[in-house]
């Protein structure tokens, strides 16, 4: 069993983000022993953005959303989440 490095103390969340952005967590954490945790009261952080789409694409998105009886913004988030998940899975296979 490989001995893991000790996780340093951080003076701020920003410093911790910078650390984990460049470090390999497997050198610090044994992910084989990790357990799934459910945090039912945790709400995802949302960020409002401005996104320019071709009018035809937006019209088609609204049409698809209408067929599913959901707001087009929700459908767009679903499509993005599916594609991001797919891309990340492909990267992990490499």
C-alpha distance (Angstrom), angle and dihedral (degrees) to the residues before:
residue distance angle dihedral
X1 . . .
X2 3.81 . .
X3 3.78 116.2 .
X4 3.79 110.3 -121.1
X5 3.78 124.6 -132.5
X6 3.80 117.5 -108.9
X7 3.80 115.4 -104.3
X8 3.80 108.5 -121.5
X9 3.81 124.7 -127.8
X10 3.79 112.5 -103.9
X11 3.79 127.1 -144.6
X12 3.81 92.6 -151.5
X13 3.78 142.7 6.0
X14 3.80 88.7 -110.2
X15 3.82 91.3 57.6
X16 3.80 89.7 48.3
X17 3.83 90.9 49.9
X18 3.80 90.4 51.1
X19 3.80 90.7 49.2
X20 3.81 95.7 50.9
X21 3.81 92.1 42.8
X22 3.80 89.8 66.5
X23 3.81 103.6 27.0
X24 3.80 129.3 80.9
X25 3.80 105.9 -121.3
X26 3.82 91.7 -154.0
X27 3.80 87.8 71.8
X28 3.81 88.9 60.6
X29 3.79 106.4 28.3
X30 3.80 131.6 47.4
X31 3.80 98.6 -137.7
X32 3.82 90.8 -174.4
X33 3.81 87.3 72.1
X34 3.81 94.6 45.3
X35 3.79 118.9 119.1
X36 3.79 129.5 -154.9
X37 3.78 113.4 -108.8
X38 3.79 126.9 -161.8
X39 3.79 116.2 -146.2
X40 3.81 102.6 -173.8
X41 3.81 96.8 179.0
X42 3.80 95.3 48.8
X43 3.79 111.5 109.4
X44 3.80 118.7 -158.5
X45 3.78 116.1 -113.2
X46 3.77 112.1 -113.1
X47 3.78 128.3 -155.0
X48 3.78 122.4 -164.7
X49 3.78 113.4 -135.6
X50 3.77 136.4 179.4
X51 3.79 113.1 -125.3
X52 3.78 125.6 -174.7
X53 3.80 113.6 -147.8
X54 3.77 130.6 175.2
X55 3.82 109.0 -98.1
X56 3.80 92.2 -120.7
X57 3.82 91.8 52.7
X58 3.79 91.1 50.3
X59 3.80 91.6 47.9
X60 3.81 91.1 50.5
X61 3.81 91.0 47.1
X62 3.81 90.3 51.9
X63 3.80 90.5 48.4
X64 3.81 91.8 52.3
X65 3.80 91.5 45.8
X66 3.79 91.4 49.4
X67 3.82 90.4 53.6
X68 3.81 88.6 54.3
X69 3.82 92.0 42.8
X70 3.81 93.5 -124.6
X71 3.81 132.6 116.6
X72 3.80 113.0 -89.1
X73 3.80 91.1 -124.2
X74 3.81 89.4 58.8
X75 3.80 91.3 49.5
X76 3.79 90.5 49.5
X77 3.83 90.0 52.4
X78 3.81 89.9 49.6
X79 3.81 91.6 50.6
X80 3.81 91.8 47.6
X81 3.81 92.8 47.3
X82 3.82 91.6 50.6
X83 3.81 92.7 48.9
X84 3.79 94.2 45.1
X85 3.81 89.9 50.4
X86 3.81 90.5 48.9
X87 3.82 92.9 49.5
X88 3.81 92.7 47.8
X89 3.81 91.7 49.6
X90 3.81 90.2 51.1
X91 3.80 91.2 50.1
X92 3.82 91.5 51.1
X93 3.82 90.2 54.7
X94 3.81 91.8 57.4
